[in-house]
Amino acid sequence: MTMTSSQNTLREALTAEGFRVEESPDSGLSFKYEGSTYFLPDNHEDPQFFQLLLPNFWSLETEDEYGRALLACDALNRHAKLVKVHTVENDTWVSVEAIHADPRHFLQFLPRYLSYIQDAVRIFRDQMLHSPTEDAPEDQPVLTTS
């Protein structure tokens, strides 16, 4: 499958910003940012839909951990702007999904979207490392970055 003009625009703009962009017919574009690999799937069926995806950021090793992950995902999805956190098999993924008129408009918000994902990963990690038998800290941040 050839890349769409939207994907070409995204690739060119990311490359111009100094990102090393990889292309895959299966997963679209990928690039590294602060040690993690992010994906921009090609949504050619809906050219105004953009998704920034960070897969496999937390492995789920036990049934107990899986249950705690579902609760953490549910809490984040309830409070976070634009962020979706979900499980895929024995892993946890996070994404930002948004509608934009064109890829250049999406790119204007990319720093903000990367920040949303990083905040969600941090909060998820904090919730997962918090003992389920302890009371939750009252100062636990809620992701509402503007």
N, C-alpha and C positions, 0 to 999 in steps of 0.2 A: 504494500500500500504506500502510495506517495504521500508526502506531507502536504497538508493544506496550506493555503496562503497565510492563514492565521498562525499556524505552527512555524512557518518560515519567518514571519514577522517577530514572533516571540524569540526564536533562536537567534536571529540577527541582533535584536535589541539586547538580549542577555549577553551575547558574545561581546557586543560593544561596551557593556558595563564591566567586562573582565571575567565573566563566568565561563568556565569550560563546559560547553553544552554537548551532551551525547544524544544521539537519535536512535530510537528503536521502533520498528513497526508495531511491536506489541504494546509498548508502554508510553509511547510519545517521546517527549523530551525529558532529560534529567540533567541536574546540575548539583554541585556540592555547595553548601553554605554552612559555615561554622561547623564543619565536621560531619554533617548529615547530608544524605542524598535525597533531594526533592524531585518530584515528578510533576510534569504538566501533561496529562493525558490529552490525546487528540479527540475532541468531542465534535467531530465533523457533522454529526446529525443535528447539532444545536450550536451554531457558530457564535452565539452570544453567551454561552455557558462556559465558564472557566473554573478549573479545579487545580489547586495546588495541593499536592499530596505528599505526606511523609509516612511511608509504610514501615512496619516492623520496628517501632521505636521501643516496645516493651514486650518481651517474651512472657508467655503465660505457662508456668511449669506445672501447676497443680490445680485441682478443682477449686480449692479455697481461693487461690490467687485469681482464677477465672471469675469467680463470684464477686470478689472485691473489685476486679477490673470493671465488671458490668456496672456496679454501683458508682464507681468513679466516672465512667463514661456517661452514665445517666446524669450525674450532677453537673459535669462539664457541659453536656449538650443542652441542659436546661438554662445555664447561665451565660454561656459564651456567645459572643457575636460571631456569626458566620462559620464557626468551627463545628466540625463533626468529628467525634472520637468514637471509634468502634473496634470490635474485635474481628479478626479474620483468622480462622482456625486457632492456632496457639500464639497469636501475635496481636498487637494493638497498633492501629493506624490512626492518623489524624489528618484532616484536610480542611481547607477553606474552599467554599464553593460560592461563586458570585456570578451575577449577570452583568455583562459590560457590552457596550455598543461595538467595541472593536478591541483587538489585542493591545493597542497602545494605551487605551484607557485602563485596561487591566494592569498593565505594567506600572502605571502611575501609583497603584495601590500595593504593588508587590512588597515593598519594605514593611508596610503595615501588616500584610497577610503573613509574612515570615515571622513577624513579632507575635501575632496571634497564635501561630502554631507553636513557637517556642514557649510562650506563656502556658499554653494548654499542656504541653509535655511536662513542664516544670510542676504545674499543679497536679497533674495526674501522678507523676512520680512521688510527690510529697504525700498524696493520699494513699498511694500503694505502700509506701515505707512506714506510714503511720500505723501503729499497732491497732487492729480492729477492736481490742478490748479496752483501749484507752479512750477517754473522752477526746473528741476532736478539738484541736486548739481553736480558741475563739478568734484568733487573728488569721485564720486560714484564708488566703486570698481567693477571691472569686474573679474569674476572668471577665472583665467588662471593659477592656481597653477600648478607648475611643479612637 
